[in-house]
Amino acid sequence: MAPRINARDREALRALPRLMQRKVDGALRGSVEDLRDVVGSLNQLKDVTPLLLPVFHAQLEAYPVPDRISPDVVPVIMLAKWSMGGIVQICHNLGNNISLGERIVHDAIASKWDMLFPWMQFFSNNFLPPSQRPAALPHGLSVSTYEALRITIHPLSTLCQFTTTGRQLMRMNTTVQAFFFRAWVIVDGLKSEDVADPLREGDKNLSALIRANMCSLSVICMEDTPASLPVSIIASAAGGTFPMASLALRYIRRMTKEVSNMPEPRLRARENVDFSSMTVCATGLAQAILFMQSLGDREGGCQELLLQIGSIRTVLSAVTTLWERLLTPAWNSSDNEPDIGLAARRRVLYIAYRYIGYSMNCANDSALVISQALQHGLLECLLRTGSSQAERVDNTKRFDDDHDIQLLKELPRFFVFSKVLRVLHPALQRLDRVDLEERASQDPVLWEVWQAVDSAARTFTNFHELPEGAPFYRYLCCSPKCSVNFAEDDVTPYRCSGCMLTRYCSKDCQKDAWETGHRNHCRMLRSALGNQDVREIRKSLPVIAMIESWICEERVNEIKALDKDTVKTSPDDRSIVEVDLSVYPIELNLYSLRDYFLVCGSNTFEREVAESITTSKDSPYDLVAVKVRLGREYYSLFSPATALGIAFGWTSGIQGGRYIHDHCRTPDP
């Protein structure tokens, strides 16, 4: 059946130049060469190009989508290729003109989606690797990987950019999602030479721009969709959960490499192609990080797997590699433009910091997340990427909810865990060697927050290095009659199943310890762990106890002031001060014992343990509780300093807010 258009559309074509009208007539008679010439002239026709949409639609409607490639359907495939290419080119020429684009894209793609999508599937299945096409194509059939990719992806991209219909398709239509993520997997495996455009020879940024586009579309798929649906579709397209997670990381690494390899723009302005490409690809990098976070945040996601295979290292490597290029000002009006200005480029870094903050708040082992981040230069990145004078010239302001400030503020609550403190000290030493004060102090808000964080970091690392900060119960037999030492990671010693803290070299030593006092201390030590067996709290208990002692000594006047305002329900009611290490600055709260258990409910230690402790009459409080946070969970610990002191004779060595024991510090590593 020959392509046909209605009389009104044919009349409108009279606005075209006469030569173009003859070419259109030839195309409607089935001439592939004439249709190719029409598409090749679209950039010269400019505003009248939408008049050609009925011609392209007529070509696609006239012939059924072939089941396979064979010599007899070559003309049909070539006509479809040039028609799809013409529709794509008309939409591409719209740029960012939203008001005009919405109408034209509706006419070009949205209203004809049921016709266009089968052709998109055909070109994807037959001309993108791994394809179903024969080894040798029939004579006259020529479809490059780039052309197939453009036909496959650009209609979706344009539809999402200009219409709500497109975004709905990507979010809700499982067939479209599966189609897109198959292309997402394919694009990851393509090399730069695979996607070369014959009409743009030497354009080295083309593959990067295509990947950036894929990153943006992948984020749209994850917005407002059923929690488990996209993840299962992506995993199916990628060949499993592990390949899916690896692909997500590889997109970030590739986008980082693409941006870093782009030539330094001579002029940082929109009209400069290198600068424009850099900002588009940087935005793609940000979208790739957002997509990775969405993968981990959904039901059936892979957050823990992503962390295991290096997501924190990958994100920080991107920041380390690109921060200077992204934050170099143009010192002209382009610095203030919403899509290419300094604020837009800084958003890439903020999204990276947001992912780290999300991971440390939601991961099962958040202490490990922070340890990895510190090892891979988080502190250096935060201090280097503060706002500069160029950003403040035009009244750009810093807010407490900026992701770098928020991340920096949240770090100190992890400084109570040994795993973090072990890597924090070398991180501080690296900072001392590079001396970032001059750069960081240009941002007064960041610098003020950092000084408080730095003070806490150095104080808590000192506690960790002192003998009292070591988890002695992990490598000593806890029987008072035994002096056997064993390796901290030795799994052979017996561990008390009650307190989950003490270890013994034999059953006999465990029995002796029970009979000589552990019977009375067991529940107290368990309460000091919050009645839960959390490995990181177990290993960090002496450090937590030292911080507890230091805070209670250092801020004793604050506790006395709180004591005056605490209402006790009876003369016999006791007061308990809560040292809240789950926030920074560290907060103090004072409750009556009754109110404390009402507030905390069952998520705390046993009341009987608290009631068994006696305190001196001149103390401003009767009992201490310590609150810590790991991941999403909060833990209320009965005073670790009290429990360790009663059970083992442990002392913090802190008096009057100072360390008074005469011990040599552990040498710096």
Solvent accessible surface area in square Angstrom, and as a share of the most:
residue,aa,sasa,rsa
1,M,165,0.74
2,A,62,0.48
3,P,9,0.06
4,R,201,0.73
5,I,26,0.13
6,N,83,0.43
7,A,86,0.66
8,R,193,0.70
9,D,30,0.16
10,R,109,0.40
11,E,104,0.47
12,A,39,0.30
13,L,10,0.05
14,R,165,0.60
15,A,70,0.54
16,L,7,0.03
17,P,75,0.47
18,R,192,0.70
19,L,109,0.54
20,M,16,0.07
21,Q,44,0.20
22,R,145,0.53
23,K,53,0.22
24,V,2,0.01
25,D,52,0.27
26,G,2,0.02
27,A,0,0.00
28,L,10,0.05
29,R,184,0.67
30,G,28,0.26
31,S,32,0.21
32,V,28,0.16
33,E,100,0.45
34,D,30,0.16
35,L,0,0.00
36,R,110,0.40
37,D,47,0.25
38,V,0,0.00
39,V,18,0.11
40,G,58,0.56
41,S,28,0.18
42,L,0,0.00
43,N,87,0.45
44,Q,134,0.59
45,L,23,0.12
46,K,148,0.63
47,D,134,0.70
48,V,47,0.27
49,T,6,0.04
50,P,37,0.23
51,L,52,0.26
52,L,0,0.00
53,L,8,0.04
54,P,33,0.21
55,V,0,0.00
56,F,0,0.00
57,H,11,0.05
58,A,5,0.04
59,Q,2,0.01
60,L,4,0.02
61,E,95,0.43
62,A,8,0.06
63,Y,45,0.17
64,P,116,0.73
65,V,49,0.28
66,P,18,0.11
67,D,144,0.75
68,R,164,0.60
69,I,15,0.07
70,S,12,0.08
71,P,102,0.64
72,D,113,0.59
73,V,29,0.17
74,V,12,0.07
75,P,69,0.44
76,V,26,0.15
77,I,0,0.00
78,M,17,0.07
79,L,4,0.02
80,A,2,0.02
81,K,11,0.05
82,W,49,0.17
83,S,0,0.00
84,M,1,0.00
85,G,14,0.13
86,G,0,0.00
87,I,2,0.01
88,V,1,0.00
89,Q,27,0.12
90,I,4,0.02
91,C,3,0.02
92,H,95,0.43
93,N,70,0.36
94,L,18,0.09
95,G,43,0.42
96,N,112,0.57
97,N,67,0.34
98,I,92,0.47
99,S,99,0.64
100,L,70,0.35
101,G,0,0.00
102,E,95,0.43
103,R,140,0.51
104,I,6,0.03
105,V,0,0.00
106,H,93,0.42
107,D,62,0.32
108,A,0,0.00
109,I,1,0.00
110,A,17,0.13
111,S,62,0.40
112,K,62,0.26
113,W,27,0.09
114,D,127,0.66
115,M,34,0.15
116,L,1,0.00
117,F,20,0.08
118,P,49,0.31
119,W,3,0.01
120,M,0,0.00
121,Q,57,0.26
122,F,10,0.04
123,F,0,0.00
124,S,0,0.00
125,N,54,0.28
126,N,9,0.04
127,F,2,0.01
128,L,0,0.00
129,P,61,0.38
130,P,114,0.72
131,S,40,0.25
132,Q,135,0.60
133,R,90,0.33
134,P,58,0.36
135,A,119,0.92
136,A,83,0.65
137,L,57,0.28
138,P,21,0.13
139,H,186,0.83
140,G,48,0.46
141,L,12,0.06
142,S,67,0.43
143,V,7,0.04
144,S,40,0.26
145,T,30,0.17
146,Y,17,0.06
147,E,39,0.17
148,A,0,0.00
149,L,3,0.02
150,R,57,0.21
151,I,5,0.02
152,T,0,0.00
153,I,6,0.03
154,H,36,0.16
155,P,1,0.01
156,L,0,0.00
157,S,20,0.13
158,T,3,0.02
159,L,0,0.00
160,C,3,0.02
161,Q,81,0.36
162,F,10,0.04
163,T,10,0.06
164,T,95,0.55
165,T,68,0.39
166,G,0,0.00
167,R,65,0.24
168,Q,98,0.44
169,L,27,0.13
170,M,0,0.00
171,R,41,0.15
172,M,101,0.45
173,N,53,0.27
174,T,62,0.36
175,T,73,0.42
176,V,1,0.00
177,Q,0,0.00
178,A,46,0.36
179,F,16,0.07
180,F,0,0.00
181,F,0,0.00
182,R,67,0.24
183,A,0,0.00
184,W,2,0.01
185,V,40,0.23
186,I,13,0.06
187,V,3,0.02
188,D,5,0.03
189,G,58,0.55
190,L,9,0.05
191,K,131,0.55
192,S,65,0.42
193,E,121,0.54
194,D,55,0.29
195,V,4,0.02
196,A,63,0.49
197,D,13,0.07
198,P,80,0.50
199,L,161,0.80
200,R,97,0.35
201,E,156,0.70
202,G,71,0.69
203,D,48,0.25
204,K,179,0.76
205,N,18,0.09
206,L,10,0.05
207,S,6,0.04
208,A,0,0.00
209,L,43,0.21
210,I,24,0.12
211,R,10,0.04
212,A,3,0.03
213,N,43,0.22
214,M,0,0.00
215,C,2,0.01
216,S,39,0.25
217,L,4,0.02
218,S,1,0.01
219,V,16,0.09
220,I,31,0.15
221,C,0,0.00
222,M,2,0.01
223,E,65,0.29
224,D,117,0.61
225,T,14,0.08
226,P,67,0.42
227,A,45,0.35
228,S,56,0.36
229,L,53,0.26
230,P,0,0.00
231,V,7,0.04
232,S,62,0.40
233,I,23,0.12
234,I,0,0.00
235,A,17,0.13
236,S,90,0.58
237,A,36,0.28
238,A,16,0.13
239,G,63,0.61
240,G,26,0.25
241,T,63,0.37
242,F,116,0.48
243,P,49,0.31
244,M,1,0.00
245,A,0,0.00
246,S,24,0.16
247,L,10,0.05
248,A,1,0.01
249,L,2,0.01
250,R,91,0.33
251,Y,4,0.01
252,I,0,0.00
253,R,103,0.37
254,R,74,0.27
255,M,0,0.00
256,T,14,0.08
257,K,132,0.56
258,E,36,0.16
259,V,0,0.00
260,S,40,0.26
261,N,103,0.53
262,M,8,0.03
263,P,74,0.46
264,E,96,0.43
265,P,10,0.06
266,R,241,0.88
267,L,86,0.43
268,R,18,0.06
269,A,11,0.09
270,R,104,0.38
271,E,132,0.59
272,N,31,0.16
273,V,112,0.64
274,D,43,0.22
275,F,0,0.00
276,S,37,0.24
277,S,7,0.05
278,M,1,0.00
279,T,6,0.04
280,V,72,0.42
281,C,0,0.00
282,A,1,0.01
283,T,60,0.35
284,G,1,0.01
285,L,2,0.01
286,A,1,0.01
287,Q,25,0.11
288,A,3,0.03
289,I,1,0.01
290,L,24,0.12
291,F,4,0.02
292,M,0,0.00
293,Q,26,0.11
294,S,24,0.15
295,L,0,0.00
296,G,12,0.11
297,D,77,0.40
298,R,52,0.19
299,E,123,0.55
300,G,62,0.59
301,G,28,0.27
302,C,7,0.04
303,Q,17,0.08
304,E,55,0.25
305,L,39,0.19
306,L,0,0.00
307,L,13,0.06
308,Q,139,0.62
309,I,40,0.20
310,G,6,0.06
311,S,0,0.00
312,I,0,0.00
313,R,114,0.42
314,T,7,0.04
315,V,0,0.00
316,L,0,0.00
317,S,56,0.36
318,A,4,0.03
319,V,3,0.01
320,T,72,0.42
321,T,70,0.41
322,L,1,0.00
323,W,43,0.15
324,E,112,0.50
325,R,42,0.15
326,L,1,0.00
327,L,13,0.06
328,T,52,0.30
329,P,28,0.18
330,A,21,0.16
331,W,171,0.60
332,N,60,0.31
333,S,89,0.57
334,S,4,0.03
335,D,13,0.07
336,N,86,0.44
337,E,49,0.22
338,P,124,0.78
339,D,69,0.36
340,I,10,0.05
341,G,1,0.01
342,L,5,0.03
343,A,70,0.54
344,A,27,0.21
345,R,5,0.02
346,R,12,0.04
347,R,117,0.43
348,V,7,0.04
349,L,2,0.01
350,Y,31,0.12
351,I,7,0.03
352,A,2,0.01
353,Y,2,0.01
354,R,92,0.33
355,Y,0,0.00
356,I,0,0.00
357,G,11,0.11
358,Y,27,0.10
359,S,0,0.00
360,M,0,0.00
361,N,27,0.14
362,C,29,0.17
363,A,2,0.02
364,N,126,0.64
365,D,50,0.26
366,S,0,0.00
367,A,0,0.00
368,L,77,0.38
369,V,3,0.01
370,I,0,0.00
371,S,5,0.03
372,Q,42,0.19
373,A,0,0.00
374,L,0,0.00
375,Q,103,0.46
376,H,72,0.32
377,G,11,0.10
378,L,0,0.00
379,L,2,0.01
380,E,17,0.07
381,C,4,0.03
382,L,0,0.00
383,L,6,0.03
384,R,67,0.25
385,T,0,0.00
386,G,0,0.00
387,S,2,0.01
388,S,19,0.12
389,Q,115,0.51
390,A,10,0.07
391,E,9,0.04
392,R,85,0.31
393,V,105,0.60
394,D,73,0.38
395,N,121,0.62
396,T,58,0.34
397,K,139,0.59
398,R,32,0.12
399,F,114,0.48
400,D,85,0.44
401,D,103,0.53
402,D,21,0.11
403,H,60,0.27
404,D,0,0.00
405,I,0,0.00
406,Q,73,0.32
407,L,4,0.02
408,L,0,0.00
409,K,68,0.29
410,E,40,0.18
411,L,0,0.00
412,P,2,0.01
413,R,13,0.05
414,F,0,0.00
415,F,1,0.00
416,V,1,0.01
417,F,0,0.00
418,S,4,0.03
419,K,39,0.17
420,V,0,0.00
421,L,1,0.01
422,R,119,0.43
423,V,24,0.14
424,L,0,0.00
425,H,26,0.12
426,P,40,0.25
427,A,0,0.00
428,L,4,0.02
429,Q,45,0.20
430,R,65,0.24
431,L,12,0.06
432,D,86,0.45
433,R,173,0.63
434,V,68,0.39
435,D,101,0.53
436,L,21,0.10
437,E,96,0.43
438,E,142,0.64
439,R,51,0.19
440,A,0,0.00
441,S,47,0.30
442,Q,59,0.26
443,D,0,0.00
444,P,80,0.50
445,V,51,0.29
446,L,0,0.00
447,W,49,0.17
448,E,126,0.56
449,V,21,0.12
450,W,15,0.05
451,Q,99,0.44
452,A,49,0.38
453,V,2,0.01
454,D,28,0.14
455,S,67,0.43
456,A,8,0.06
457,A,1,0.00
458,R,85,0.31
459,T,34,0.20
460,F,3,0.01
461,T,4,0.02
462,N,58,0.30
463,F,14,0.06
464,H,42,0.19
465,E,22,0.10
466,L,13,0.06
467,P,66,0.42
468,E,15,0.07
469,G,1,0.01
470,A,31,0.24
471,P,21,0.13
472,F,43,0.18
473,Y,1,0.00
474,R,15,0.05
475,Y,69,0.26
476,L,64,0.32
477,C,9,0.05
478,C,24,0.14
479,S,4,0.02
480,P,98,0.62
481,K,148,0.63
482,C,32,0.19
483,S,103,0.66
484,V,67,0.38
485,N,106,0.54
486,F,27,0.11
487,A,60,0.47
488,E,64,0.29
489,D,117,0.60
490,D,40,0.21
491,V,138,0.79
492,T,105,0.61
493,P,17,0.11
494,Y,88,0.34
495,R,96,0.35
496,C,10,0.06
497,S,104,0.67
498,G,26,0.25
499,C,0,0.00
500,M,18,0.08
501,L,3,0.02
502,T,1,0.00
503,R,23,0.08
504,Y,1,0.01
505,C,47,0.28
506,S,38,0.24
507,K,129,0.55
508,D,103,0.54
509,C,18,0.11
510,Q,41,0.18
511,K,130,0.55
512,D,44,0.23
513,A,5,0.04
514,W,98,0.34
515,E,102,0.46
516,T,75,0.44
517,G,15,0.14
518,H,16,0.07
519,R,133,0.48
520,N,113,0.58
521,H,39,0.17
522,C,11,0.07
523,R,122,0.44
524,M,14,0.06
525,L,0,0.00
526,R,73,0.27
527,S,0,0.00
528,A,0,0.00
529,L,0,0.00
530,G,5,0.05
531,N,38,0.19
532,Q,76,0.34
533,D,65,0.34
534,V,28,0.16
535,R,130,0.48
536,E,12,0.05
537,I,0,0.00
538,R,27,0.10
539,K,20,0.08
540,S,0,0.00
541,L,0,0.00
542,P,0,0.00
543,V,0,0.00
544,I,0,0.00
545,A,0,0.00
546,M,0,0.00
547,I,0,0.00
548,E,6,0.03
549,S,19,0.12
550,W,54,0.19
551,I,6,0.03
552,C,11,0.07
553,E,68,0.31
554,E,99,0.44
555,R,57,0.21
556,V,48,0.28
557,N,113,0.58
558,E,71,0.32
559,I,0,0.00
560,K,96,0.41
561,A,55,0.43
562,L,54,0.27
563,D,49,0.25
564,K,175,0.74
565,D,113,0.59
566,T,28,0.16
567,V,120,0.69
568,K,86,0.36
569,T,81,0.47
570,S,50,0.32
571,P,137,0.86
572,D,128,0.66
573,D,19,0.10
574,R,47,0.17
575,S,2,0.01
576,I,0,0.00
577,V,0,0.00
578,E,10,0.05
579,V,0,0.00
580,D,10,0.05
581,L,3,0.01
582,S,5,0.03
583,V,54,0.31
584,Y,60,0.23
585,P,103,0.65
586,I,12,0.06
587,E,85,0.38
588,L,13,0.06
589,N,46,0.23
590,L,21,0.10
591,Y,50,0.19
592,S,1,0.00
593,L,5,0.02
594,R,114,0.42
595,D,48,0.25
596,Y,0,0.00
597,F,29,0.12
598,L,121,0.60
599,V,97,0.56
600,C,27,0.16
601,G,40,0.38
602,S,117,0.75
603,N,74,0.38
604,T,9,0.05
605,F,6,0.02
606,E,49,0.22
607,R,89,0.33
608,E,103,0.46
609,V,8,0.05
610,A,0,0.00
611,E,93,0.42
612,S,74,0.48
613,I,16,0.08
614,T,124,0.72
615,T,55,0.32
616,S,72,0.46
617,K,210,0.89
618,D,126,0.65
619,S,35,0.23
620,P,28,0.17
621,Y,43,0.16
622,D,34,0.18
623,L,5,0.03
624,V,11,0.06
625,A,0,0.00
626,V,0,0.00
627,K,54,0.23
628,V,1,0.00
629,R,47,0.17
630,L,16,0.08
631,G,1,0.01
632,R,148,0.54
633,E,101,0.45
634,Y,86,0.33
635,Y,21,0.08
636,S,9,0.06
637,L,0,0.00
638,F,1,0.00
639,S,1,0.01
640,P,0,0.00
641,A,20,0.15
642,T,42,0.24
643,A,0,0.00
644,L,0,0.00
645,G,22,0.22
646,I,78,0.39
647,A,21,0.16
648,F,62,0.26
649,G,58,0.56
650,W,26,0.09
651,T,78,0.46
652,S,12,0.08
653,G,6,0.06
654,I,16,0.08
655,Q,116,0.52
656,G,61,0.58
657,G,11,0.10
658,R,183,0.67
659,Y,60,0.23
660,I,99,0.50
661,H,62,0.28
662,D,147,0.76
663,H,90,0.40
664,C,123,0.74
665,R,115,0.42
666,T,73,0.43
667,P,113,0.71
668,D,86,0.44
669,P,120,0.75
